[in-house]
């Protein structure tokens, strides 16, 4: 048995605020909003979070055939936020309209998974069968109060802070509690015969979502159940090539809170995916994978920027390609590279003007490459240095595809050293330095709408000391 526990308290957890399109993606009279600009107010800000988790992982193997497992976890997260958030601004203007918000939230969750695994053979076919029962329950209580007004306006070119906020004028945008109870039974069989691998699994879920609105003392309940399954077939050639095909379905209760007034719990999101691909491993030091997929998701929570809330009517189809390579090119010289192509389309929605469009915040192309070299001997033996590049392609900045977020290239580097090379008593200790976005490039990571853009992270330097034994 392994016991797990963690505790984290963030007295200043930070808050990532919205920024407008004009001033980030597009300039205002040739100027851009500084990345260190605080759209809120230091005199009002509060960002507090506390997280606790306790659990265990139990495994017992009575013989060579059977293995029993039980994993359980309880977690709670408490959050308190006060801030002023950007709400709107005229095009080509540096004056931002804001509203003051106060949010408290507590989430409690318990989950347990009971599993039995059996390994056996039927003739020449080897089986690994897993069956189990899992259950999870959660309670999410949230209050969000807010108020707007011209007294909160702020000019990002010459900001003046110290605004007075009257929380007694707040009206609740969200004041509710959602309870989820979900149970599932599942079984999976992985069959191996000569060079063939076949995976077949099925799962049945029961889910109940109860929502209590404290504003009007109303409550709603939604019960759903669904059978989902997946299967995959792979053939491993002796020279390292392994083509495969898979099909899977999914089911997930939808706990979106920012809904239209009077709207109860959303229908659960469902999905189905077909994937074909190939894995090639010519030797233990190289692996190349290529996959093509077609994914359809229904009951997607879609944000209606005109109304200011989410709607539960979206259906999105994504088709794409994923390629990845891990290789040791020469002795001690390693390379990791990846590329993704995504063609996504909103095929059904009630949000006017978005059907047939590409969902916001999804780049069509993304790629990365990272290479590292480790010195094999000499005074700096075990010193590893690496450099890499990340490419994030263009994406649409809103659901109606009226503007695009530009592409960007980002460069990273790292260096690490095994301290045991200096002194045998330090064996297992390592120090590592990472620098992300070396050039400190100003870029917009994504936009969800004209009034919801986010800057990417600037140059970041981290140092890590680790010890393994």
C-alpha positions in Angstrom: 0.0 0.0 0.0 1.2 3.5 -0.8 -0.2 6.5 1.1 -0.5 9.8 -0.7 -1.0 13.2 0.8 -0.4 16.8 -0.2 -1.2 20.3 1.1 -0.7 23.6 -0.7 -1.6 27.1 0.4 -1.3 30.1 -1.9 -1.9 33.3 -0.1 -1.4 35.1 -3.4 -2.4 32.6 -6.1 -2.5 35.2 -8.9 -5.2 35.9 -11.4 -5.1 35.8 -15.1 -7.3 38.6 -16.3 -8.9 39.3 -19.7 -7.5 41.8 -22.1 -9.1 43.4 -25.2 -8.2 42.6 -28.8 -7.3 46.2 -29.4 -4.1 46.7 -27.5 -2.9 43.1 -27.7 -3.6 41.5 -31.1 -4.0 44.9 -32.8 -2.3 48.1 -31.7 -4.1 51.3 -30.6 -2.3 54.2 -32.5 0.8 52.0 -32.7 0.9 51.1 -29.0 0.3 47.8 -27.2 -0.8 47.1 -23.6 2.3 46.3 -21.6 2.6 42.7 -20.4 2.9 43.8 -16.8 -0.2 45.9 -16.9 -2.6 45.2 -14.1 -6.1 45.5 -15.4 -7.4 45.0 -11.8 -6.5 47.2 -8.8 -3.7 46.4 -6.3 -5.7 48.0 -3.5 -8.7 45.6 -4.1 -7.0 42.4 -5.3 -7.2 39.3 -3.3 -6.3 35.8 -4.6 -6.2 33.1 -2.0 -6.3 29.3 -2.5 -5.9 26.2 -0.3 -5.7 22.6 -1.5 -5.6 19.4 0.5 -5.4 15.8 -0.8 -5.2 12.5 0.9 -5.4 9.0 -0.6 -3.9 5.6 -1.0 -3.0 3.0 -3.7 -3.4 -0.6 -2.6 -2.3 -3.7 -4.6 -2.3 -7.4 -3.7 -1.2 -10.3 -5.9 -2.3 -13.6 -4.4 -0.8 -15.6 -7.2 0.6 -15.3 -10.7 -2.8 -14.9 -12.3 -4.7 -12.4 -10.2 -4.0 -8.9 -9.0 -6.3 -6.9 -6.8 -6.1 -3.1 -6.7 -8.0 -0.3 -4.8 -7.2 3.4 -5.2 -9.0 6.1 -3.3 -8.6 9.8 -3.0 -10.2 12.7 -1.1 -9.5 16.3 -2.2 -10.8 19.7 -1.2 -10.0 23.1 -2.8 -11.0 26.4 -1.2 -10.7 29.7 -3.2 -11.3 33.4 -2.5 -10.9 36.1 -5.2 -11.5 39.8 -5.4 -10.6 41.7 -8.5 -11.7 44.1 -11.2 -12.1 42.4 -14.5 -12.1 43.9 -18.0 -15.5 43.8 -19.6 -15.5 46.0 -22.8 -14.0 48.9 -24.7 -14.6 50.7 -27.9 -12.4 49.7 -30.9 -9.0 51.6 -31.0 -9.5 53.0 -27.5 -7.2 52.6 -24.5 -10.0 53.2 -22.0 -11.2 49.9 -20.5 -14.6 49.4 -18.9 -14.3 47.1 -15.9 -16.5 45.5 -13.3 -15.7 44.6 -9.7 -16.1 40.9 -8.7 -15.9 38.9 -5.5 -15.8 35.1 -5.8 -15.7 32.3 -3.2 -15.6 28.7 -4.1 -15.2 25.3 -2.4 -14.9 22.0 -4.1 -14.9 18.7 -2.2 -14.4 15.4 -4.1 -14.0 11.7 -3.2 -13.3 8.9 -5.6 -12.6 5.2 -5.3 -11.7 2.6 -7.9 -11.8 -1.2 -7.2 -10.1 -3.4 -9.8 -9.3 -7.0 -10.5 -6.8 -8.0 -13.1 -6.3 -11.6 -14.5 -3.5 -12.8 -16.8 -4.0 -16.1 -18.5 -3.9 -17.9 -21.8 -6.5 -19.6 -23.9 -4.7 -21.8 -26.4 -2.1 -19.6 -28.1 -3.9 -16.3 -27.1 -2.6 -14.4 -24.1 -5.2 -12.4 -22.2 -4.9 -9.5 -19.7 -8.4 -8.9 -18.4 -9.3 -6.0 -16.1 -12.7 -5.5 -14.5 -13.8 -3.0 -11.9 -16.2 -0.7 -10.3 -15.5 3.0 -9.5 -17.4 5.7 -7.8 -16.9 9.4 -7.3 -18.9 12.2 -5.6 -18.3 15.9 -5.6 -19.8 19.1 -4.2 -19.0 22.4 -5.8 -20.3 25.5 -4.0 -19.7 28.9 -5.7 -20.7 32.5 -5.2 -19.8 35.2 -7.7 -21.1 38.7 -7.1 -20.3 41.7 -9.3 -21.1 45.3 -10.3 -20.0 47.6 -13.1 -20.0 51.3 -13.6 -18.0 54.1 -15.2 -16.2 54.7 -11.8 -14.2 51.6 -12.6 -13.0 52.7 -16.1 -9.2 52.6 -16.5 -6.9 54.0 -19.2 -4.1 51.5 -19.8 -1.8 54.2 -21.2 -2.0 56.2 -17.9 -3.6 53.9 -15.2 -4.7 55.4 -11.9 -5.3 52.8 -9.1 -6.9 53.0 -5.7 -10.5 52.8 -6.8 -13.1 52.4 -4.0 -15.3 49.3 -4.4 -18.7 49.1 -2.7 -19.5 45.4 -2.4 -23.0 46.1 -1.0 -23.9 47.1 -4.6 -23.0 43.6 -6.0 -25.6 41.4 -7.5 -25.0 37.6 -7.7 -24.0 36.3 -11.1 -23.6 32.8 -9.7 -24.8 31.6 -6.3 -25.3 27.9 -6.5 -24.1 24.4 -5.5 -23.6 21.4 -7.8 -23.5 17.9 -6.5 -22.3 15.0 -8.7 -22.6 11.3 -8.0 -21.2 9.0 -10.6 -20.7 5.2 -10.6 -19.3 3.0 -13.4 -18.5 -0.6 -14.1 -16.0 -1.6 -16.7 -14.2 -4.5 -18.3 -11.3 -4.7 -20.6 -9.5 -7.5 -22.4 -6.1 -7.1 -24.1 -5.4 -10.1 -26.3 -2.0 -11.1 -27.8 -1.5 -13.7 -30.5 1.8 -13.8 -32.4 2.3 -10.3 -33.7 -1.3 -9.2 -33.2 -2.6 -7.1 -30.3 -6.4 -6.6 -29.8 -7.9 -4.4 -27.2 -11.7 -4.5 -26.4 -13.3 -2.6 -23.5 -16.7 -1.5 -22.3 -18.0 0.8 -19.6 -21.4 1.7 -18.2 -21.9 4.9 -16.2 -24.7 6.2 -14.0 -24.5 9.9 -13.2 -26.7 12.3 -11.1 -26.2 16.0 -11.1 -28.1 18.1 -8.6 -28.0 21.9 -8.8 -29.3 24.2 -6.1 -29.7 27.9 -6.9 -29.5 29.9 -3.7 -30.7 33.1 -5.4 -34.3 31.8 -5.9 -34.1 28.7 -3.7 -34.8 26.5 -6.7 -33.2 23.1 -7.4 -33.0 20.8 -10.4 -31.8 17.2 -10.9 -30.5 15.4 -14.0 -29.9 11.7 -14.2 -28.0 10.2 -17.1 -26.6 6.8 -18.0 -24.5 5.7 -20.9 -22.6 2.7 -22.3 -19.3 3.6 -23.9 -16.7 1.3 -25.5 -13.5 1.2 -27.4 -11.5 -1.2 -29.4 -8.1 -1.2 -31.1 -6.1 -3.5 -33.3 -2.3 -3.5 -33.8 0.1 -5.6 -35.8 3.8 -5.5 -34.9 6.2 -6.3 -37.7 9.5 -7.9 -36.8 11.4 -4.9 -38.2 9.8 -2.4 -35.8 6.8 -1.1 -37.7 3.4 -1.3 -35.9 0.3 0.0 -37.8 -2.9 0.3 -35.7 -6.5 1.4 -35.8 -8.8 2.3 -33.0 -12.4 3.5 -32.2 -13.7 4.9 -29.0 -16.7 6.6 -27.5 -16.8 8.9 -24.4 -19.3 10.3 -21.8 -18.7 13.0 -19.3 -21.2 14.9 -17.0 -21.1 18.6 -17.8 -20.7 20.8 -14.7 -20.6 24.2 -16.4 -21.7 26.9 -14.0 -22.0 30.1 -16.1 -25.4 29.3 -17.6 -28.4 31.4 -18.6 -30.8 32.4 -15.8 -33.2 29.5 -15.1 -31.2 26.9 -17.1 -30.5 23.7 -15.2 -27.6 21.3 -15.5 -26.2 20.8 -19.0 -26.5 17.5 -20.8 -23.4 15.4 -20.5 -20.8 15.8 -23.3 -20.4 12.7 -25.6 -17.8 11.9 -28.1 -16.6 9.4 -30.7 -13.2 9.1 -32.3 -11.6 7.0 -35.0 -7.8 6.9 -35.2 -5.4 5.2 -37.5 -1.7 5.4 -37.2 1.7 3.7 -37.2 4.5 3.4 -34.7 8.1 2.7 -35.9 10.9 1.7 -33.6 13.9 0.6 -35.6 16.0 0.2 -32.4 15.6 0.9 -28.7 16.9 4.5 -29.1 14.4 5.7 -31.7 10.6 5.9 -31.8 8.5 7.6 -34.5 4.7 7.8 -34.3 2.1 9.1 -36.8 -1.6 9.3 -36.2 -4.7 10.5 -38.1 -7.8 11.1 -36.1 -11.5 12.1 -36.6 -13.2 13.3 -33.4 -16.8 14.4 -32.9 -18.0 15.9 -29.6 -21.6 16.7 -28.9 -23.3 18.8 -26.1 -20.2 21.0 -26.0 -20.5 24.0 -23.7 -20.3 26.9 -26.1 -19.8 30.5 -24.9 -22.2 33.1 -26.2 -20.2 36.3 -26.0 -23.3 38.4 -26.9 -25.3 37.0 -24.0 -22.4 36.5 -21.5 -23.0 32.8 -20.7 -22.5 29.3 -21.9 -25.0 27.3 -23.9 -25.2 23.5 -24.1 -25.9 22.9 -27.8 -22.5 22.7 -29.5 -21.3 19.9 -31.7 -17.7 20.1 -32.8 -15.8 17.9 -35.3 -12.0 17.8 -35.3 -9.8 16.1 -37.8 -6.1 16.1 -37.7 -2.6 14.6 -37.8 -0.2 14.1 -35.0 3.5 13.2 -35.5 6.2 12.7 -32.9 9.8 11.5 -32.9 12.2 10.5 -30.1 15.7 9.6 -31.2 19.3 9.4 -30.2 20.9 10.7 -33.3 24.5 10.1 -32.2 26.0 9.0 -28.9 24.6 11.3 -26.1 22.8 13.5 -28.7 19.0 13.3 -28.3 16.2 14.8 -30.3 12.5 15.2 -29.6 10.2 16.6 -32.3 6.5 16.9 -32.8 3.9 18.3 -35.2 0.1 18.6 -35.0 -2.4 19.7 -37.6 -6.0 20.4 -36.5 -9.0 21.0 -38.7 -11.9 21.8 -36.3 -15.4 22.9 -37.2 -18.5 23.8 -35.2 -21.1 21.8 -37.1 -24.1 22.5 -34.9 -24.9 25.3 -32.4 -27.5 27.7 -31.3 -25.0 30.6 -31.1 -25.8 32.7 -34.1 -23.1 33.1 -36.7 -20.8 30.3 -35.5 -22.1 27.3 -37.3 -19.5 26.1 -39.9 -16.8 28.2 -38.2 -13.6 27.1 -36.5 -13.8 27.2 -32.7 -11.6 29.9 -31.1 -8.3 29.2 -29.5 -7.4 26.2 -31.7 -4.2 26.7 -33.7 -4.2 24.9 -37.1 -0.5 24.1 -36.9 1.7 23.5 -33.9 5.3 22.1 -33.9 8.2 21.8 -31.6 11.8 20.4 -31.6 14.3 20.0 -28.7 17.8 18.7 -28.8 20.2 18.0 -26.0 23.7 16.7 -25.6 25.4 15.1 -22.5 29.1 15.2 -22.1 30.3 11.6 -21.8 33.6 12.3 -20.0 36.1 15.0 -18.8 35.8 17.5 -16.0 32.2 18.3 -16.8 31.0 14.7 -17.4 27.2 14.3 -17.2 26.7 18.0 -18.0 23.6 18.2 -20.3 22.7 21.2 -22.4 19.7 21.6 -24.7 17.9 24.1 -26.9 14.5 24.0 -28.5 11.9 25.9 -30.5 8.1 25.9 -30.3 5.9 27.1 -33.1 2.3 28.0 -32.3 0.3 28.7 -35.5 -2.5 31.2 -36.1 -5.8 30.6 -34.4 -9.2 32.4 -34.6 -9.9 34.9 -31.8 -13.6 34.4 -31.6 -16.3 31.9 -32.4 -17.5 33.9 -35.5 -13.9 33.9 -37.0 -13.8 37.7 -37.4 -10.1 38.0 -36.5 -7.0 35.8 -36.1 -4.3 35.6 -33.4 -0.9 35.7 -35.1 1.6 32.8 -35.1 4.7 32.9 -33.0 8.1 31.1 -32.6 9.4 30.6 -29.1 12.9 29.5 -28.0 13.9 27.5 -24.9 17.1 26.2 -23.3 18.2 24.1 -20.4 21.3 22.9 -18.7 21.6 20.2 -16.0 24.4 18.5 -14.0 24.7 15.4 -11.9 26.2 16.5 -8.6 27.5 13.0 -7.9 30.3 13.7 -10.4 31.7 16.3 -7.9 31.4 14.2 -4.8 30.2 10.6 -4.4 28.2 11.6 -1.3 26.0 13.6 -3.7 25.1 10.7 -5.9 21.5 11.0 -7.0 21.4 14.8 -6.7 20.9 16.9 -9.8 20.6 20.6 -10.4 18.8 22.0 -13.5 18.2 25.4 -15.0 15.5 26.1 -17.6 14.9 29.2 -19.6 11.6 29.4 -21.6 10.9 32.1 -24.2 14.6 33.2 -24.2 13.9 36.2 -26.5 11.2 37.4 -24.1 8.8 37.6 -27.1 5.6 39.5 -26.6 2.8 37.4 -28.0 -0.9 36.7 -27.6 -1.4 33.1 -26.5 -5.1 33.0 -27.5 -8.4 34.9 -27.6 -11.8 33.6 -26.9 -13.5 36.8 -28.1 -12.9 40.6 -28.7 -12.8 41.1 -24.9 -11.0 37.9 -23.8 -7.4 37.8 -25.0 -4.5 36.5 -23.0 -0.8 37.3 -23.3 1.7 34.4 -23.4 4.3 34.1 -20.6 7.5 36.1 -21.1 11.0 34.9 -20.4 10.9 32.5 -17.4 14.0 31.2 -15.6 13.6 28.3 -13.2 16.1 26.4 -11.1 15.5 22.9 -9.8 17.4 20.7 -7.3 16.3 17.1 -7.1 17.5 14.0 -5.3 16.7 10.4 -6.2 17.4 7.4 -4.2 
